[in-house]
Amino acid sequence: MRHELTGIAKAHRQLLLASELTVDRALAERLADLAHQVGDLSADGPNREAIRTIEAQLRDVGRDSHPDVRAAIGRARALLTPYSEPAD
């Protein structure tokens, strides 16, 4: 049986993909570190402040990247956004 992935799990996978796509070793390591931080988040009650911090770091690393890397980072950010906003 296949489990439905949460937005956090999907964001984690996108960041791992971005880390594999880049040829810049330092950027790859930074993206892998951010992926692990996202992977450590709980989908049931993620820390909004931690997610906001990760989103800010992703904005910084995505600026000077290859278009495919930027796209994966953008998808990860979009997937994390609902978890950083207050619940209704």
PESULVEN-V465222 format. One record per residue. N is the residue number from 1. RES is the residue in three letters. SS is DSSP state (@ for helix, = for strand, . for the rest). PSI is psi in whole degrees, -180 to 180 (999 if undefined). Layout:
BEGIN
N | RES | SS | PSI
N | RES | SS | PSI
END
This chain:
BEGIN
1 | MET | . | 135
2 | ARG | . | 131
3 | HIS | . | 142
4 | GLU | . | 130
5 | LEU | . | 139
6 | THR | . | 167
7 | GLY | @ | -37
8 | ILE | @ | -43
9 | ALA | @ | -39
10 | LYS | @ | -40
11 | ALA | @ | -41
12 | HIS | @ | -46
13 | ARG | @ | -38
14 | GLN | @ | -40
15 | LEU | @ | -36
16 | LEU | @ | -41
17 | LEU | @ | -47
18 | ALA | @ | -40
19 | SER | @ | -30
20 | GLU | @ | -28
21 | LEU | @ | -29
22 | THR | . | 148
23 | VAL | . | -10
24 | ASP | . | 111
25 | ARG | @ | -43
26 | ALA | @ | -42
27 | LEU | @ | -41
28 | ALA | @ | -43
29 | GLU | @ | -40
30 | ARG | @ | -43
31 | LEU | @ | -39
32 | ALA | @ | -40
33 | ASP | @ | -44
34 | LEU | @ | -37
35 | ALA | @ | -42
36 | HIS | @ | -36
37 | GLN | @ | -43
38 | VAL | @ | -41
39 | GLY | @ | -25
40 | ASP | . | -10
41 | LEU | . | 150
42 | SER | . | 129
43 | ALA | . | -23
44 | ASP | . | -35
45 | GLY | . | 64
46 | PRO | . | 152
47 | ASN | . | 110
48 | ARG | @ | -40
49 | GLU | @ | -40
50 | ALA | @ | -41
51 | ILE | @ | -41
52 | ARG | @ | -39
53 | THR | @ | -44
54 | ILE | @ | -44
55 | GLU | @ | -41
56 | ALA | @ | -42
57 | GLN | @ | -37
58 | LEU | @ | -36
59 | ARG | @ | -41
60 | ASP | @ | -46
61 | VAL | @ | -23
62 | GLY | @ | -11
63 | ARG | . | -43
64 | ASP | . | 25
65 | SER | . | 167
66 | HIS | . | 149
67 | PRO | @ | -38
68 | ASP | @ | -37
69 | VAL | @ | -45
70 | ARG | @ | -40
71 | ALA | @ | -44
72 | ALA | @ | -40
73 | ILE | @ | -42
74 | GLY | @ | -41
75 | ARG | @ | -41
76 | ALA | @ | -44
77 | ARG | @ | -43
78 | ALA | @ | -37
79 | LEU | @ | -30
80 | LEU | @ | -25
81 | THR | @ | -46
82 | PRO | @ | -27
83 | TYR | @ | -16
84 | SER | @ | -11
85 | GLU | . | 148
86 | PRO | . | 145
87 | ALA | . | 147
88 | ASP | . | 999
END
